[in-house]
Amino acid sequence: MAGPLAHIRVLDMTRVLAGPWTGQNLSDLGAEVIKIERPGKGDDSRAFAPPYIRDAQGRETAESAYFCCANRGKKSVTVDISKPEGAQLVRALAAHADVLLENYKFGDLDRYGLGYDELQVINPRLVYCSITGFGQTGPDREKPGYDFMIQGMGGIMSVTGERGQGPQRVGIPIADIMTGMYASIAVCAALAHRAESGRGQHLDLALLDCQVAALAYQAMNYLATGVAPTRAGNVHPNIVPYQPFRTADGDVIVACGNDNLFRKFCEVAGCQHLAQDERFASNADRVRNRDAIEPLIEAVTRRRTTREWVAALEAAGVPCGPINSLKEVFEEPQVRARGMLQELPHQSAGKLPQVVSPMKFSATPLAFHSAPPTLGQHTEQVLRELLGRSEADIAALRAAGIV
């Protein structure tokens, strides 16, 4: 059975991560996603290597691992939009599309007649999603935006890192990924609106906006008090204990989200006196007396191994877990049972491991058929099947360097 967006066609003119992440989400949901790339070079992230993916014989291919994290299930079509004939091909494709994704700098696509104002005349039903660093309005709208700088500007680095140490970026490009997720939601919402109104619209997604929005309770902690939160390492600013503690052979994360769970932890750990201590009776008390309770808990957790703690706490219903390496992540029985890692057919690698979508649907289950495309893999197919171009037409376009 097809995914919930199997009736949707997406023209993906994005590069690197935030935009491609959006396109991959839509592809996972069943949409046909046609990725427009530059002839010869393609998406910038194809060059973000090493590492490269390897074929069945262990030989490196030309495909970067980075590119392969965000372009699953798409069709790659190479078009030089700087040439009038190339821009016209994209306009023709946009006439057949439901969604267009782009992450060019503000106003760039207008130069080629590929901006929203031009394309909505050709296709009034088109949902046109622009993803930029700073959006379509404001004093910084013409500036380029990259995840690292947005993490800095957007405040997340001010609350990430160890106490008393310098700022730290998140270990994944969180601003890009969150923007891709917000953009995916926006596209689906715009498609729902189009189903009622019959018209598309222009969506304006900015990395900085999305990073600020994702500050969540850290932003509200500041807005409620006027006091900016500081870096606190692995501890939670509003819940105690909700952090890792040292064990006899590593670490265990203990996540007591309420007082009842804290009492259960103390019963399992044999330290009921902590739950009875008036300094630690409620979560608010424990937050105020964090410096006092943390070493007392760690003195207890050091007595058993991580595995022993996880078994004992899970049996009592106390949320806990180890800190896994990536190797251990993909060996987790639950990760395997949920089918999060699958091998998909790839033109040059044969089969390629992919971390697939976590979205599960009862009526329209997702199916993953193909790995990220090689550069230009589907150019002839799309031009022939969607635009009705003949073999001779395509050969002429290729000879002229347009595709």
C-alpha positions as CSV (number, residue, x, y, z in Angstrom):
1,M,0.0,0.0,0.0
2,A,1.3,3.5,-0.9
3,G,2.2,6.1,1.7
4,P,-0.1,9.0,2.6
5,L,1.5,11.4,0.1
6,A,1.6,8.9,-2.9
7,H,-0.6,11.4,-4.9
8,I,1.9,14.2,-4.5
9,R,4.8,15.2,-6.8
10,V,7.6,17.3,-5.3
11,L,10.3,19.3,-7.2
12,D,13.3,19.5,-4.9
13,M,15.7,22.3,-5.7
14,T,17.5,22.2,-2.4
15,R,21.1,21.4,-1.4
16,V,23.0,20.2,1.7
17,L,20.7,19.4,4.6
18,A,17.6,21.4,5.7
19,G,15.9,21.3,2.3
20,P,17.0,17.8,1.4
21,W,15.8,16.6,4.8
22,T,12.4,18.1,4.0
23,G,12.4,16.4,0.6
24,Q,13.4,13.0,2.1
25,N,10.5,13.3,4.7
26,L,8.1,13.8,1.8
27,S,9.6,11.0,-0.2
28,D,9.3,8.7,2.8
29,L,5.7,9.6,3.1
30,G,5.2,8.4,-0.4
31,A,5.6,11.5,-2.6
32,E,7.4,11.4,-5.9
33,V,10.4,13.6,-5.3
34,I,12.4,14.9,-8.3
35,K,15.7,16.4,-7.2
36,I,17.1,19.1,-9.5
37,E,20.9,19.2,-9.5
38,R,23.7,21.0,-11.3
39,P,25.2,19.0,-14.1
40,G,28.7,17.7,-13.2
41,K,28.6,18.6,-9.5
42,G,25.1,18.2,-8.2
43,D,24.2,18.9,-4.6
44,D,27.1,20.4,-2.7
45,S,26.9,17.7,-0.1
46,R,28.0,15.1,-2.7
47,A,31.5,16.5,-2.0
48,F,31.2,16.4,1.8
49,A,33.6,13.5,2.1
50,P,35.2,11.3,3.1
51,P,33.7,9.0,4.2
52,Y,32.2,7.7,0.9
53,I,29.8,4.8,0.8
54,R,31.3,1.4,-0.4
55,D,30.1,-1.2,-2.8
56,A,29.7,-5.0,-2.1
57,Q,33.5,-5.5,-2.7
58,G,34.4,-2.8,-0.1
59,R,35.5,-0.3,-2.8
60,E,34.7,3.4,-2.3
61,T,32.1,4.8,-4.7
62,A,31.7,8.5,-5.7
63,E,28.8,8.9,-3.2
64,S,29.4,10.7,0.1
65,A,27.9,9.3,3.3
66,Y,26.7,12.8,4.0
67,F,24.6,13.1,0.8
68,C,23.2,9.6,1.5
69,C,21.7,10.6,4.8
70,A,19.1,13.0,3.3
71,N,18.2,12.0,-0.2
72,R,16.6,8.6,0.0
73,G,13.9,7.7,-2.5
74,K,14.4,10.7,-4.8
75,K,14.9,10.9,-8.6
76,S,18.0,12.9,-9.6
77,V,17.6,15.1,-12.7
78,T,20.5,17.4,-13.8
79,V,19.6,20.8,-15.2
80,D,21.6,23.9,-15.7
81,I,19.1,26.6,-14.7
82,S,21.6,29.4,-15.6
83,K,20.8,28.6,-19.3
84,P,17.4,29.8,-20.5
85,E,16.6,26.3,-21.9
86,G,17.4,24.8,-18.5
87,A,15.2,27.3,-16.6
88,Q,12.4,26.5,-19.1
89,L,12.7,22.8,-18.3
90,V,12.3,23.5,-14.6
91,R,9.2,25.7,-15.3
92,A,7.7,22.9,-17.3
93,L,8.4,20.5,-14.5
94,A,6.9,22.9,-12.0
95,A,3.7,23.0,-14.0
96,H,3.3,19.3,-13.2
97,A,4.3,19.5,-9.5
98,D,2.4,19.9,-6.3
99,V,5.3,21.2,-4.2
100,L,8.5,23.0,-5.0
101,L,11.3,23.1,-2.4
102,E,14.1,25.6,-2.7
103,N,16.9,26.9,-0.5
104,Y,18.6,29.5,-2.7
105,K,19.5,32.8,-1.2
106,F,16.8,35.4,-1.1
107,G,15.7,36.4,-4.6
108,D,18.1,34.2,-6.4
109,L,15.6,32.1,-8.3
110,D,13.8,35.3,-9.5
111,R,16.7,35.9,-11.8
112,Y,15.9,32.7,-13.7
113,G,12.1,33.2,-13.7
114,L,11.7,30.5,-11.1
115,G,10.5,32.6,-8.1
116,Y,7.1,32.1,-6.5
117,D,5.4,35.0,-8.3
118,E,6.3,33.6,-11.7
119,L,5.6,29.9,-11.0
120,Q,2.2,30.5,-9.3
121,V,1.0,32.0,-12.5
122,I,1.9,28.8,-14.3
123,N,0.6,26.6,-11.5
124,P,-1.8,28.3,-9.0
125,R,-2.0,25.0,-7.0
126,L,1.8,24.9,-6.4
127,V,3.0,24.9,-2.8
128,Y,6.3,26.8,-3.0
129,C,8.5,26.3,0.1
130,S,11.5,28.6,0.5
131,I,14.1,27.6,3.1
132,T,16.8,30.2,3.9
133,G,19.0,31.2,6.8
134,F,17.0,34.2,7.8
135,G,13.8,34.2,5.9
136,Q,12.2,36.4,3.2
137,T,11.8,39.5,5.4
138,G,14.0,41.4,7.9
139,P,17.4,43.1,7.8
140,D,19.3,39.8,7.4
141,R,17.2,38.2,4.7
142,E,20.0,38.5,2.1
143,K,22.7,36.9,4.3
144,P,23.6,33.2,3.8
145,G,22.9,30.9,6.8
146,Y,24.7,27.8,7.9
147,D,23.8,25.4,10.8
148,F,26.8,26.2,12.9
149,M,26.4,30.0,12.8
150,I,22.7,29.6,13.4
151,Q,23.3,27.4,16.5
152,G,25.4,30.3,17.8
153,M,23.0,33.1,16.9
154,G,19.9,31.1,17.9
155,G,21.1,30.6,21.5
156,I,21.4,26.8,21.6
157,M,25.2,26.9,22.1
158,S,24.7,29.1,25.2
159,V,22.9,26.2,26.9
160,T,25.0,23.3,25.4
161,G,28.2,22.2,27.0
162,E,29.6,21.4,30.5
163,R,29.1,23.7,33.4
164,G,31.8,26.4,33.6
165,Q,33.1,25.5,30.1
166,G,32.8,27.3,26.8
167,P,29.9,27.0,24.3
168,Q,29.4,23.8,22.4
169,R,27.6,23.0,19.2
170,V,25.2,20.1,19.2
171,G,26.7,17.0,17.7
172,I,24.3,16.9,14.8
173,P,23.2,19.9,12.6
174,I,20.2,20.5,14.8
175,A,19.2,23.8,13.2
176,D,19.1,22.2,9.7
177,I,17.2,19.2,10.9
178,M,14.6,21.1,12.9
179,T,14.1,23.4,9.9
180,G,13.6,20.4,7.7
181,M,11.0,19.0,10.1
182,Y,9.1,22.4,10.4
183,A,9.2,22.7,6.6
184,S,7.8,19.2,6.3
185,I,4.9,20.0,8.6
186,A,4.3,23.3,6.8
187,V,4.1,21.6,3.4
188,C,1.7,19.0,4.6
189,A,-0.5,21.8,6.2
190,A,-0.4,23.8,3.0
191,L,-1.5,20.7,1.0
192,A,-4.4,20.2,3.4
193,H,-5.3,23.9,2.9
194,R,-5.1,23.4,-0.9
195,A,-7.4,20.5,-0.7
196,E,-10.1,22.9,0.7
197,S,-9.2,26.1,-1.3
198,G,-7.8,24.7,-4.5
199,R,-4.8,27.1,-4.3
200,G,-1.2,26.8,-3.3
201,Q,0.9,29.3,-1.4
202,H,4.4,30.5,-0.5
203,L,6.0,29.1,2.6
204,D,8.8,31.0,4.3
205,L,11.0,28.9,6.5
206,A,14.1,30.3,8.2
207,L,16.9,28.4,10.0
208,L,17.1,31.2,12.7
209,D,13.4,31.2,13.3
210,C,13.3,27.4,13.7
211,Q,16.3,27.4,16.0
212,V,14.7,30.0,18.2
213,A,11.4,28.1,18.3
214,A,13.3,24.9,19.2
215,L,14.7,26.5,22.4
216,A,11.5,25.2,24.1
217,Y,11.6,25.3,27.9
218,Q,15.0,27.0,27.9
219,A,13.4,30.0,26.2
220,M,10.4,30.0,28.6
221,N,12.7,29.7,31.6
222,Y,14.4,32.9,30.5
223,L,11.2,34.7,29.5
224,A,9.5,33.8,32.8
225,T,12.4,35.0,35.0
226,G,14.6,37.4,32.9
227,V,17.6,35.2,33.9
228,A,19.3,33.5,31.0
229,P,20.0,29.8,31.6
230,T,23.6,28.7,31.4
231,R,25.4,25.6,30.3
232,A,24.6,22.7,32.6
233,G,26.2,19.7,30.9
234,N,24.0,16.6,31.0
235,V,21.7,17.7,33.8
236,H,18.1,19.0,33.4
237,P,17.5,22.6,34.5
238,N,14.0,21.8,35.9
239,I,14.1,18.1,37.0
240,V,16.3,16.2,39.5
241,P,17.5,13.5,39.1
242,Y,17.4,13.6,35.3
243,Q,20.9,12.9,34.2
244,P,23.7,10.3,33.9
245,F,25.5,9.0,37.0
246,R,28.7,7.0,37.1
247,T,28.4,3.3,37.7
248,A,30.9,0.6,38.5
249,D,31.8,0.2,34.8
250,G,30.4,3.3,32.9
251,D,27.3,5.4,33.2
252,V,23.5,5.1,33.6
253,I,20.9,7.7,32.8
254,V,18.3,8.1,35.5
255,A,15.2,10.1,34.5
256,C,12.9,10.6,37.4
257,G,10.2,12.9,35.9
258,N,8.1,13.0,39.1
259,D,8.3,12.4,42.8
260,N,6.8,9.0,42.6
261,L,9.6,7.8,40.3
262,F,12.2,9.3,42.6
263,R,10.8,7.3,45.5
264,K,10.8,4.2,43.4
265,F,14.5,4.9,42.4
266,C,15.4,5.2,46.1
267,E,13.7,1.9,47.0
268,V,15.6,0.1,44.3
269,A,18.9,1.8,45.2
270,G,18.4,1.2,48.9
271,C,18.6,4.9,49.7
272,Q,15.1,5.6,51.0
273,H,16.5,8.1,53.4
274,L,17.0,10.5,50.5
275,A,13.3,10.5,49.6
276,Q,12.5,11.2,53.3
277,D,15.0,14.0,53.6
278,E,13.1,17.3,53.6
279,R,15.8,18.8,51.3
280,F,14.8,16.3,48.6
281,A,11.1,15.6,49.2
282,S,9.8,17.3,46.1
283,N,11.3,17.9,42.7
284,A,11.4,21.7,43.4
285,D,13.4,20.9,46.6
286,R,15.8,18.7,44.6
287,V,16.3,21.3,42.0
288,R,17.1,23.9,44.7
289,N,19.5,21.4,46.4
290,R,21.0,19.9,43.3
291,D,24.6,20.3,44.4
292,A,23.8,18.4,47.6
293,I,21.9,15.4,46.2
294,E,23.9,14.6,43.1
295,P,27.0,13.3,44.9
296,L,24.8,11.3,47.3
297,I,23.1,9.5,44.4
298,E,26.3,8.9,42.5
299,A,27.9,7.3,45.6
300,V,25.1,4.8,45.4
301,T,25.1,4.2,41.6
302,R,28.9,3.5,41.6
303,R,28.2,0.2,43.6
304,R,26.7,-1.6,40.5
305,T,27.4,-2.0,36.9
306,T,25.4,-0.2,34.2
307,R,23.7,-3.4,33.1
308,E,22.7,-4.2,36.7
309,W,21.2,-0.8,37.2
310,V,19.3,-0.9,34.0
311,A,17.8,-4.3,34.8
312,A,16.8,-3.3,38.3
313,L,15.4,0.1,37.5
314,E,13.5,-1.1,34.5
315,A,11.9,-3.9,36.6
316,A,10.6,-1.1,39.0
317,G,9.4,1.1,36.1
318,V,12.0,3.8,36.6
319,P,13.0,5.3,33.3
320,C,16.7,4.7,32.7
321,G,19.2,3.6,30.1
322,P,22.8,3.3,29.0
323,I,24.8,5.8,26.9
324,N,25.3,3.9,23.7
325,S,27.9,4.2,21.0
326,L,26.5,4.2,17.5
327,K,27.5,0.6,17.2
328,E,25.5,-0.2,20.3
329,V,22.6,1.8,19.0
330,F,22.2,-0.3,15.9
331,E,22.6,-3.5,18.0
332,E,19.7,-2.5,20.4
333,P,17.0,-5.1,20.1
334,Q,14.3,-2.4,20.2
335,V,15.9,-0.5,17.3
336,R,16.1,-3.7,15.3
337,A,12.5,-4.7,16.2
338,R,11.3,-1.3,14.9
339,G,13.0,-1.7,11.6
340,M,14.9,1.5,11.8
341,L,17.9,0.2,9.8
342,Q,17.1,-1.2,6.3
343,E,19.2,-2.0,3.2
344,L,18.0,-0.4,0.0
345,P,19.1,-0.9,-3.6
346,H,21.6,1.6,-4.8
347,Q,22.9,2.0,-8.4
348,S,26.6,2.0,-7.5
349,A,26.8,0.4,-4.0
350,G,24.4,-2.5,-4.7
351,K,22.8,-2.2,-1.3
352,L,23.0,0.7,1.0
353,P,22.2,0.8,4.8
354,Q,19.7,3.5,5.6
355,V,18.2,4.8,8.8
356,V,14.6,5.0,7.7
357,S,11.7,7.2,8.8
358,P,10.4,6.7,12.3
359,M,6.8,7.6,11.2
360,K,4.5,4.6,11.5
361,F,1.0,4.6,9.9
362,S,-1.7,2.0,10.4
363,A,-3.7,2.7,7.2
364,T,-0.9,4.0,4.9
365,P,2.3,2.3,6.0
366,L,5.5,3.7,4.6
367,A,7.6,1.6,2.2
368,F,11.2,2.3,1.3
369,H,12.2,1.3,-2.2
370,S,15.4,3.0,-3.2
371,A,18.5,4.6,-1.7
372,P,19.7,8.1,-2.6
373,P,20.2,8.5,-6.4
374,T,23.5,8.9,-8.2
375,L,23.9,12.2,-10.0
376,G,21.5,12.5,-12.9
377,Q,20.3,8.9,-12.6
378,H,16.8,9.8,-13.6
379,T,17.3,12.7,-16.0
380,E,16.2,10.9,-19.2
381,Q,13.4,9.0,-17.5
382,V,11.8,12.2,-16.1
383,L,12.2,14.3,-19.2
384,R,10.7,11.4,-21.3
385,E,7.9,10.3,-19.1
386,L,6.8,13.7,-17.5
387,L,7.6,16.2,-20.3
388,G,7.3,13.9,-23.3
389,R,10.7,14.7,-24.6
390,S,12.1,12.4,-27.3
391,E,15.4,10.6,-27.3
392,A,16.6,13.1,-29.9
393,D,15.5,16.0,-27.8
394,I,17.3,14.7,-24.7
395,A,20.4,14.0,-26.7
396,A,20.4,17.6,-28.0
397,L,19.9,19.0,-24.4
398,R,22.8,16.9,-23.2
399,A,25.1,17.9,-26.1
400,A,24.3,21.6,-25.2
401,G,25.2,21.0,-21.6
402,I,21.7,21.9,-20.4
403,V,21.2,18.6,-18.8
